[in-house]
Amino acid sequence: MEKVLVAGASGYLGRYIVKALKKKEYWVRGLARDSKKLDTLTGCIDDVFIAEVTIPESLTGICIGVDCVISTVGITKQKDGMTYMDVDYQANMNLLKEAKRSRVKKFIYVSVFNAEKMKDLKAVQAKLKFENELKKSGLDYTIVYPNGFFSDMLDYLEMARKGKGFVFGSGEYKINPIHGEDLARVCVSAIIGSDGIIEVGGPDLLTHN
């Protein structure tokens, strides 16, 4: 049985990944700042590692015995005074260094679709910087590029309920968001897959309007 570390296990996507891993009978270690955040995943997580991913010393030994790391670590809403470079780049670098130290077989990182076309965004700059380091690390890797989550569409729903919405351009840009459960299955399949890059979206093509 392969052992997998999920960094970001308490987050939206991380929770689905943990459940998908357990369905495939993987041994799962979940990383969280607070063990209480993983209470709803009881029975799906075999080992809980409490640490602050932005503090490298707290991660010592996190990858011991682990075959694969799946990281969804990144800022979704800015808080705690952390920057994108602190989290999307440096926190993932802290994990990567531990993975290399423990000779982990594979590192799977969840980024964002069309990252190369959005280099002017600070969040994307941090993600791309980490991706470059991952590619040079010598580890087997897969970078997953999802085209947005259905959960992100809640902002549009709230605007619609209030009677006024804001969209990009004319509102005719096309998107095909994916559900977290579907994306989780893609991430888990990447453990034994050979693709270094996976671009993925949902089956329905929509406009912002």
C-alpha positions in Angstrom: 0.0 0.0 0.0 1.4 3.4 -1.0 1.5 6.2 1.6 0.3 9.6 0.5 0.7 13.0 2.3 -2.1 15.5 1.5 -1.0 19.1 2.2 -4.1 21.3 2.5 -6.2 18.3 3.7 -8.6 20.6 5.5 -9.4 22.7 2.5 -12.1 22.4 -0.1 -10.2 20.3 -2.6 -8.0 18.6 0.0 -11.0 17.0 1.7 -12.2 15.4 -1.5 -8.7 14.2 -2.3 -8.5 12.5 1.2 -11.8 10.7 0.6 -10.8 9.7 -3.0 -7.5 8.3 -1.7 -9.2 6.2 1.0 -11.6 4.8 -1.6 -8.6 3.6 -3.5 -7.2 2.1 -0.2 -4.2 4.4 0.1 -2.7 5.1 3.5 -3.2 8.8 4.1 -1.4 11.4 6.2 -3.1 14.7 6.4 -1.3 18.0 7.1 -3.2 20.7 9.1 -2.6 23.5 11.5 -5.4 22.3 13.7 -6.4 18.7 14.1 -10.0 19.7 14.8 -10.3 20.8 11.1 -9.9 17.2 10.1 -12.5 15.8 12.5 -15.0 15.3 9.7 -12.5 13.1 7.9 -12.3 10.6 10.7 -11.9 7.1 9.1 -10.3 8.6 6.0 -7.0 9.8 7.5 -4.5 7.3 9.0 -2.1 9.9 10.4 -2.5 13.6 11.2 0.6 15.8 11.1 0.1 19.2 12.8 2.3 21.9 11.5 2.4 25.4 10.0 3.4 24.9 6.4 5.1 28.4 6.3 7.4 27.4 9.1 9.9 24.9 7.8 11.1 23.6 11.2 7.5 22.5 12.0 7.6 20.2 8.9 10.6 18.2 10.0 9.9 14.5 9.3 6.6 15.1 7.7 7.5 13.0 4.6 9.2 10.1 6.4 7.7 6.9 5.0 5.7 8.8 2.4 5.7 7.7 -1.2 3.8 10.6 -2.7 2.9 14.2 -1.8 -0.2 15.9 -3.1 -0.2 19.7 -2.4 -3.2 22.0 -2.7 -1.5 24.6 -0.6 -2.2 28.2 -1.7 -4.0 31.3 -0.6 -7.6 31.4 -1.4 -8.4 34.5 0.7 -5.7 36.7 1.9 -5.4 36.7 5.7 -2.8 36.5 8.6 -0.7 39.0 6.7 0.7 36.3 4.4 1.6 37.0 0.8 1.3 34.7 -2.2 5.1 34.3 -2.2 4.9 33.2 1.5 2.3 30.5 0.8 1.9 29.6 -2.8 5.7 29.6 -3.3 7.7 29.3 -0.1 5.3 27.0 1.8 5.3 24.6 -1.1 9.1 24.9 -1.3 9.2 23.9 2.4 7.2 20.8 1.5 9.4 20.0 -1.5 12.6 20.2 0.5 11.1 17.7 3.0 10.0 15.5 0.2 13.5 15.4 -1.3 15.0 14.8 2.1 12.8 11.7 2.6 13.2 10.6 -0.9 9.5 10.8 -1.8 8.8 9.1 -5.2 6.4 11.7 -6.6 5.1 15.3 -5.9 1.7 16.3 -7.3 0.9 20.0 -7.3 -2.4 21.7 -8.0 -1.9 25.0 -9.8 -4.3 27.0 -12.0 -5.3 26.7 -15.7 -3.6 29.0 -18.2 -1.1 30.1 -15.6 1.5 31.1 -18.2 -1.1 33.6 -19.7 -1.7 35.3 -16.3 1.9 36.1 -15.2 0.9 39.6 -14.3 -1.1 38.3 -11.3 0.9 38.0 -8.0 -0.8 34.7 -7.1 0.1 33.1 -10.4 3.7 34.5 -10.3 4.1 32.6 -7.0 2.7 29.4 -8.4 4.8 29.5 -11.5 7.9 30.1 -9.4 7.2 27.0 -7.4 6.4 25.0 -10.6 9.8 25.9 -12.0 11.5 24.6 -8.8 9.5 21.4 -8.8 10.5 20.7 -12.4 14.1 21.1 -11.5 13.9 19.1 -8.3 14.7 15.7 -9.8 11.5 14.2 -8.3 8.8 12.6 -10.5 6.0 15.2 -10.6 2.6 16.0 -12.0 1.2 19.6 -12.1 -2.6 19.7 -12.3 -4.2 22.7 -14.0 -7.9 23.0 -13.1 -10.1 25.5 -14.9 -11.8 26.8 -11.8 -14.1 25.2 -9.3 -17.9 25.1 -9.2 -17.5 26.4 -5.6 -16.0 29.6 -7.1 -19.3 30.2 -8.8 -21.0 31.0 -5.5 -19.7 34.6 -5.9 -21.7 34.9 -9.1 -24.8 33.4 -7.4 -24.6 35.9 -4.6 -24.3 38.8 -7.1 -27.3 37.5 -9.0 -29.4 37.3 -5.9 -28.6 41.0 -5.2 -29.6 41.9 -8.7 -26.2 43.2 -9.9 -23.3 41.2 -11.2 -19.8 42.0 -12.4 -18.1 39.9 -15.1 -14.9 40.0 -17.2 -15.2 42.0 -20.4 -18.6 41.4 -22.1 -19.3 38.4 -20.0 -18.9 36.1 -23.0 -15.6 34.5 -21.9 -16.1 30.8 -21.7 -15.4 28.7 -18.6 -15.9 25.0 -17.7 -15.5 24.8 -13.9 -15.0 21.4 -12.3 -16.4 19.9 -9.1 -13.9 19.2 -6.3 -14.9 15.5 -6.2 -14.1 15.1 -9.9 -10.8 17.0 -9.6 -9.8 14.9 -6.6 -10.2 11.7 -8.7 -7.9 13.3 -11.3 -5.3 14.1 -8.7 -5.4 10.6 -7.2 -5.1 9.0 -10.7 -1.9 11.0 -11.2 -0.1 9.0 -8.5 0.4 6.1 -10.9 0.0 8.2 -14.1 2.9 9.3 -16.2 1.7 12.7 -17.3 3.8 15.6 -16.0 1.1 18.1 -16.9 -2.7 17.6 -16.6 -5.1 20.3 -17.8 -8.7 19.6 -16.6 -12.1 21.2 -16.6 -15.7 20.2 -16.2 -18.0 18.9 -19.0 -20.2 22.0 -19.4 -18.9 25.0 -21.2 -20.5 28.2 -19.8 -20.1 32.0 -20.2 -19.9 34.3 -17.2 -23.2 35.7 -18.3 
